[in-house]
Amino acid sequence: MAIQITKMILYGILNAVLYIALPLILFEVIAIMGLMTFTQEFKISIIIIGIIGTVFAMLRHAYPKDTSANRFIAFGSTIYSGIYMFYLFGGFTPGVQLGTYMISTPILQVLLGLQIIAWLLLGSSGIRALRYLVEAIELRKKKEYRVKFKLSKVFKVLGTIFSLIIFGYFGSIVYSGMNLGFRFHPNIALGWDTGVLPLDPSDDTINITITFDLNNQGFYAIYDVYINAEIYTVTSTDPPTLPEGVKIGETFNNYFSTFHSFTNNINNNITINIDPFYAPGLATTDAELALKISFSTLYAAIFINLNLTMPNNIPWTHLI
């Protein structure tokens, strides 16, 4: 059986571009754009895994497709590519909902848990690998295995259906993400209790209620939303009374069970309690306040943890 040297070299080069060069170029472009960062260890592991995958690709094309050797190597290569994609999407992070992929901009940081994608791609590779294994056995024994239909064809059809489901899932996520809208109301509601000494701010309690709308016109509902909010001072007309750049209020674990698909959810409230230590300063001092929001949720079976700093500061006028 003649070894196909030319095909081995051609597919080796192609595989090296797809498994090594292209991911590394994408990592650098994404890092330069400031959207996401990747550790050096992760890049090195991608290179090592890519080299092994390239060797598999070369061996796979060393023999003609109608030989059992080609099909056995295709079986191993497909399993390996599934493991590669499983690793790439954080599948080897046991017991952790969130993966290592982070989108980062000056006002936004998003940590994504993509394990569902890792498992889908691994399952697809497993089905396609079974097809190659059955074909290899058939060629070796010169016998077709049938369950009403040729068994290798059954796995081929299943693999195609599984791939279509994955592509449909990806497409639905992109479409749904493009049809999400999130808006904070420009006005805030103030809660102020002057305590037992109306003219003395030392016993005042203050809270600020932020209202937001979430327009979800995508295919997927948003489940188990936990929202935390913090208020910081940016500027102050009297820094000794109300320091600049300090956290003066916060609220934790505001829970919203579901934002259903194809709905516009308006007038949702988050109430932030001002730290009693800073309440007197806030009552007597003009300032500019910054709002930071973080929330975790499950969307389209993807775990999301988002931190957002509002781009526009809140102007604050003293109460007394």
C-alpha positions as CSV (number, residue, x, y, z in Angstrom):
1,M,0.0,0.0,0.0
2,A,1.7,3.2,-1.2
3,I,2.0,6.1,1.3
4,Q,0.4,9.4,-0.1
5,I,3.3,11.7,0.8
6,T,1.9,14.7,-1.1
7,K,-1.5,14.5,0.6
8,M,0.2,14.1,4.0
9,I,2.2,17.3,3.5
10,L,-0.8,19.2,2.1
11,Y,-3.2,18.3,4.9
12,G,-0.5,18.7,7.5
13,I,0.0,22.3,6.4
14,L,-3.7,22.9,6.3
15,N,-4.2,21.4,9.7
16,A,-1.4,23.4,11.2
17,V,-3.0,26.6,9.9
18,L,-6.4,25.7,11.3
19,Y,-5.3,24.2,14.6
20,I,-2.3,26.4,15.5
21,A,-1.8,29.5,13.4
22,L,-5.4,30.6,13.1
23,P,-6.2,30.3,16.9
24,L,-3.0,32.1,17.8
25,I,-3.7,34.9,15.3
26,L,-7.3,35.2,16.6
27,F,-6.0,35.4,20.2
28,E,-3.6,38.2,19.4
29,V,-6.3,40.2,17.4
30,I,-8.8,39.8,20.2
31,A,-6.1,40.8,22.8
32,I,-5.1,43.9,20.7
33,M,-8.7,44.9,20.5
34,G,-8.9,44.7,24.3
35,L,-11.9,42.3,24.3
36,M,-10.4,39.2,25.8
37,T,-7.0,38.0,27.2
38,F,-5.5,34.5,27.1
39,T,-2.7,33.2,29.4
40,Q,0.6,32.1,28.0
41,E,0.0,28.6,29.4
42,F,-3.2,28.4,27.5
43,K,-1.5,29.4,24.2
44,I,1.3,26.9,24.8
45,S,-1.3,24.1,25.4
46,I,-3.1,25.1,22.1
47,I,0.2,24.8,20.3
48,I,1.0,21.4,21.7
49,I,-2.5,20.1,21.1
50,G,-2.4,21.5,17.6
51,I,0.9,19.8,16.8
52,I,-0.6,16.4,17.8
53,G,-3.7,17.1,15.8
54,T,-1.5,17.9,12.8
55,V,0.3,14.6,13.1
56,F,-3.1,12.8,13.2
57,A,-4.2,14.7,10.1
58,M,-1.0,13.7,8.2
59,L,-1.3,10.0,9.3
60,R,-5.0,10.0,8.3
61,H,-4.2,11.0,4.7
62,A,-1.2,8.6,4.4
63,Y,-3.6,5.9,3.2
64,P,-6.5,6.0,0.7
65,K,-10.0,6.5,2.0
66,D,-11.2,3.1,1.0
67,T,-8.7,1.3,3.4
68,S,-9.3,0.2,6.9
69,A,-6.0,2.0,8.0
70,N,-7.4,5.3,6.9
71,R,-10.7,4.8,8.7
72,F,-9.0,3.7,11.9
73,I,-6.8,6.8,11.9
74,A,-9.8,8.9,11.0
75,F,-11.5,7.4,14.1
76,G,-8.6,8.4,16.4
77,S,-8.2,11.8,14.7
78,T,-11.9,12.7,15.1
79,I,-11.9,11.7,18.8
80,Y,-8.8,13.8,19.2
81,S,-10.4,16.9,17.5
82,G,-13.4,16.5,19.8
83,I,-11.1,16.6,22.8
84,Y,-9.3,19.6,21.3
85,M,-12.6,21.5,21.0
86,F,-13.7,20.3,24.4
87,Y,-10.6,21.8,25.9
88,L,-10.9,25.0,23.8
89,F,-14.3,25.7,25.3
90,G,-13.4,25.0,28.9
91,G,-14.8,21.4,29.2
92,F,-12.0,20.3,31.4
93,T,-13.0,22.6,34.3
94,P,-14.9,20.2,36.5
95,G,-17.5,21.5,38.9
96,V,-17.1,25.1,37.7
97,Q,-20.0,26.8,35.9
98,L,-18.0,29.6,34.5
99,G,-15.1,29.1,32.1
100,T,-12.0,31.1,31.5
101,Y,-13.3,33.3,28.6
102,M,-13.7,37.0,29.5
103,I,-14.8,39.9,27.4
104,S,-13.4,43.1,28.7
105,T,-13.9,46.8,27.8
106,P,-13.4,49.9,29.9
107,I,-17.0,49.7,31.1
108,L,-17.8,46.1,30.7
109,Q,-16.4,42.7,31.8
110,V,-18.2,39.5,30.9
111,L,-17.1,36.0,32.1
112,L,-18.6,33.2,30.1
113,G,-19.2,29.5,30.9
114,L,-19.2,27.7,27.6
115,Q,-19.2,24.1,28.9
116,I,-22.5,23.3,27.1
117,I,-20.8,24.1,23.8
118,A,-17.8,21.9,24.7
119,W,-20.1,18.9,25.4
120,L,-22.0,19.5,22.2
121,L,-18.9,19.5,20.1
122,L,-17.5,16.5,21.9
123,G,-20.8,14.6,21.3
124,S,-20.7,15.5,17.6
125,S,-17.1,14.2,17.3
126,G,-18.1,11.0,19.1
127,I,-20.9,10.2,16.7
128,R,-18.7,10.9,13.7
129,A,-15.9,8.8,15.2
130,L,-18.3,5.8,15.5
131,R,-19.0,6.1,11.8
132,Y,-15.3,5.8,11.0
133,L,-14.8,2.9,13.4
134,V,-17.7,0.9,11.8
135,E,-16.3,1.6,8.3
136,A,-12.8,0.5,9.5
137,I,-14.2,-2.8,10.8
138,E,-16.3,-3.3,7.7
139,L,-13.3,-2.7,5.4
140,R,-11.1,-5.0,7.6
141,K,-13.6,-7.8,7.6
142,K,-15.0,-7.0,4.2
143,K,-18.5,-7.2,5.6
144,E,-21.2,-4.6,6.0
145,Y,-23.1,-4.2,9.3
146,R,-26.7,-3.3,9.1
147,V,-29.6,-2.3,11.4
148,K,-32.2,-2.1,8.6
149,F,-29.7,0.4,7.1
150,K,-25.9,0.3,6.7
151,L,-24.7,1.1,10.2
152,S,-21.9,3.5,9.1
153,K,-24.5,5.4,7.1
154,V,-26.7,5.7,10.2
155,F,-23.8,7.2,12.2
156,K,-23.1,9.5,9.2
157,V,-26.7,10.8,9.2
158,L,-26.7,11.2,13.0
159,G,-23.4,13.1,12.8
160,T,-24.8,15.4,10.2
161,I,-28.0,16.0,12.1
162,F,-26.0,16.7,15.3
163,S,-23.8,19.2,13.4
164,L,-26.9,21.0,12.1
165,I,-28.3,21.2,15.6
166,I,-25.1,22.7,16.9
167,F,-25.0,25.3,14.0
168,G,-28.6,26.1,14.6
169,Y,-27.9,26.6,18.3
170,F,-25.0,28.9,17.6
171,G,-27.1,30.9,15.1
172,S,-30.0,31.2,17.6
173,I,-27.6,32.5,20.3
174,V,-26.2,35.1,17.9
175,Y,-29.7,36.2,16.8
176,S,-31.1,36.2,20.4
177,G,-28.1,38.2,21.7
178,M,-28.6,40.8,19.0
179,N,-32.2,41.2,20.2
180,L,-31.5,41.9,23.8
181,G,-32.0,45.4,25.1
182,F,-31.0,46.8,28.6
183,R,-31.8,50.3,29.6
184,F,-31.5,52.2,32.9
185,H,-34.1,55.0,33.6
186,P,-32.3,58.4,33.8
187,N,-34.2,59.4,37.0
188,I,-33.6,57.8,40.3
189,A,-35.9,57.5,43.3
190,L,-34.7,58.7,46.7
191,G,-35.6,57.3,50.0
192,W,-34.6,59.5,52.9
193,D,-35.4,59.1,56.6
194,T,-34.3,62.1,58.7
195,G,-34.4,60.0,61.9
196,V,-35.3,61.6,65.3
197,L,-33.3,64.7,64.6
198,P,-34.7,66.3,61.4
199,L,-32.1,69.0,61.3
200,D,-29.1,66.8,62.1
201,P,-28.0,64.5,59.3
202,S,-26.0,62.2,61.6
203,D,-28.9,59.8,62.1
204,D,-30.3,60.0,58.5
205,T,-30.8,56.9,56.4
206,I,-30.7,57.2,52.6
207,N,-31.4,54.7,49.8
208,I,-31.4,55.1,46.1
209,T,-33.7,53.1,43.8
210,I,-32.5,52.4,40.2
211,T,-35.1,51.4,37.6
212,F,-34.3,49.4,34.5
213,D,-36.0,47.8,31.5
214,L,-34.9,44.6,29.9
215,N,-36.2,43.9,26.4
216,N,-35.8,40.2,25.5
217,Q,-36.9,39.6,22.0
218,G,-34.6,36.5,21.6
219,F,-35.5,32.8,21.5
220,Y,-34.3,32.1,25.1
221,A,-35.6,33.2,28.5
222,I,-33.1,34.6,31.0
223,Y,-33.2,32.6,34.2
224,D,-32.0,33.1,37.7
225,V,-30.7,36.6,37.5
226,Y,-28.8,37.8,40.6
227,I,-28.0,41.5,40.5
228,N,-25.6,43.4,42.8
229,A,-25.2,47.2,42.6
230,E,-22.6,49.6,44.1
231,I,-22.5,53.4,44.3
232,Y,-19.1,55.2,44.3
233,T,-18.3,58.9,44.6
234,V,-16.5,60.3,41.6
235,T,-16.3,64.0,42.5
236,S,-17.3,65.9,45.7
237,T,-17.7,69.6,46.5
238,D,-16.5,68.9,50.0
239,P,-14.1,65.9,50.0
240,P,-13.5,66.0,53.8
241,T,-17.2,65.5,54.4
242,L,-17.8,63.2,51.4
243,P,-14.6,61.6,50.1
244,E,-14.0,61.1,46.4
245,G,-13.5,57.6,44.9
246,V,-15.1,55.6,47.8
247,K,-17.9,53.1,47.8
248,I,-20.8,54.7,49.7
249,G,-23.6,52.2,49.2
250,E,-24.4,48.7,47.9
251,T,-27.0,46.0,47.6
252,F,-26.6,42.3,47.1
253,N,-28.5,39.4,45.5
254,N,-31.5,41.1,44.0
255,Y,-33.2,38.1,42.5
256,F,-35.3,38.0,39.3
257,S,-36.4,34.5,38.5
258,T,-37.2,34.8,34.8
259,F,-37.2,37.3,31.9
260,H,-39.2,35.4,29.3
261,S,-38.4,35.4,25.6
262,F,-40.2,37.8,23.3
263,T,-41.2,40.1,26.2
264,N,-40.4,43.6,27.2
265,N,-39.8,43.7,31.0
266,I,-40.1,47.3,32.2
267,N,-39.8,49.1,35.5
268,N,-37.7,46.6,37.4
269,N,-36.2,48.1,40.6
270,I,-33.0,47.8,42.5
271,T,-32.7,49.6,45.8
272,I,-29.2,50.6,47.0
273,N,-28.7,51.3,50.7
274,I,-26.2,54.1,51.5
275,D,-23.7,53.3,54.2
276,P,-24.7,55.1,57.4
277,F,-21.2,56.4,57.7
278,Y,-21.5,58.3,54.4
279,A,-25.2,59.3,54.7
280,P,-24.5,62.6,56.6
281,G,-22.0,63.6,53.9
282,L,-24.3,62.7,51.1
283,A,-27.1,64.7,52.8
284,T,-25.0,67.9,52.9
285,T,-22.7,67.7,49.9
286,D,-23.0,67.9,46.1
287,A,-21.3,65.1,44.3
288,E,-21.1,63.0,41.1
289,L,-21.8,59.3,41.7
290,A,-20.9,56.3,39.6
291,L,-23.0,53.1,39.4
292,K,-21.5,49.7,39.1
293,I,-23.7,46.7,38.3
294,S,-22.8,43.0,38.4
295,F,-25.2,40.2,37.6
296,S,-25.0,36.4,37.0
297,T,-27.5,34.5,35.0
298,L,-28.2,31.5,32.8
299,Y,-29.0,32.3,29.2
300,A,-29.3,29.6,26.4
301,A,-27.6,27.1,28.8
302,I,-24.6,29.5,29.0
303,F,-23.6,30.8,32.4
304,I,-22.8,34.5,32.3
305,N,-21.2,36.8,34.9
306,L,-21.3,40.5,33.9
307,N,-19.8,43.6,35.5
308,L,-20.9,46.9,34.2
309,T,-19.8,50.5,35.1
310,M,-22.4,52.9,33.8
311,P,-20.8,55.3,31.3
312,N,-22.7,58.3,32.6
313,N,-22.2,59.5,36.2
314,I,-25.2,60.4,38.4
315,P,-25.3,64.1,39.4
316,W,-26.2,64.4,43.1
317,T,-27.5,67.5,44.9
318,H,-27.3,67.6,48.7
319,L,-30.5,67.1,50.6
320,I,-29.9,69.7,53.3
